[in-house]
């Protein structure tokens, strides 16, 4: 795409059709997360309000449209694709999307096709996911206490999720556990989660709660800085920094006592935006260039306006040209409202 003189900025790399996506700060975009539905069968207290209003189904891109959209991002240099939500496995027919996307793994255009799930639907799908080339999945699990699990997810059943994890491993999927650190809720069991996950041959990533969407309770009440979590874990374990990367934002240590890997995702205490390689597309085809900013681009119009992908290429390039330098999440006493109105379930975690 040729930019008009008015928008020409000599410090910005200029994109040409077919170029890999590089943003104004020189970051190559190689990782796409797609929220395939905003619906979920859990209502985690830090993610959603109890009485969420979901999008009318008619607003959603079809699975074929999502497939086409992902294909264009892959043509433009995306090497890693994560389907998320909402809960990706509650989207009807979702296996046909995995199946179709697996052609990009077979052709070598894509390095990884993966998902983030709460695990509730995994028994139905684990073997099929493995057949479609999915090698790893993230499962979200914040506690090993059944009552706490019910309180956090509002609707979830811990035993079911634990059984699911075993089934997924048996189907050949590597499982990584994601746990959000929640003040006064699971902070006393994070060390136990380290031991349990590593004992089961899984990595664990601990995530700082982000101020996304109104969830009906104060973020300050939930927020536990991971600097504090890490310091506490370091009293119990020997944490050795390692270079391991999965293409996402986590920074990993090896826990000497367990031999397992432990990741920290710290959007608040240490923002990692300088190495951001990610963008997100919602189930309505809205492209968010940053999880922590409002600016977005409508790709649905470009997708539906023409059977050719030219408009889509142009819309994506134009949007990447305004990817911001970083987010500015803040959780403190002065900021009582969420940093952003939209919930994590819209953009996809
Ligand atoms: N339903 C799937 C699941 O439970 O993993 C995928 C979607 S969920 C939005 C993706 C991830 O985002 C989960 O690991 C969840 O714990 C995390 N998450 C949701 N809201 C968050 C928030 N406000 N701050 C930090 N992480 C959040």
Boltz pocket constraint, residues with backbone or C-beta under 6 A from the ligand:
constraints:
  - pocket:
      binder: B
      contacts: [[A, 40], [A, 46], [A, 47], [A, 84], [A, 85], [A, 86], [A, 87], [A, 88], [A, 116], [A, 117], [A, 118], [A, 138], [A, 139], [A, 140], [A, 178], [A, 179], [A, 180], [A, 207], [A, 208], [A, 209], [A, 210], [A, 211], [A, 212], [A, 344], [A, 345], [A, 348], [A, 349]]
      max_distance: 6.0
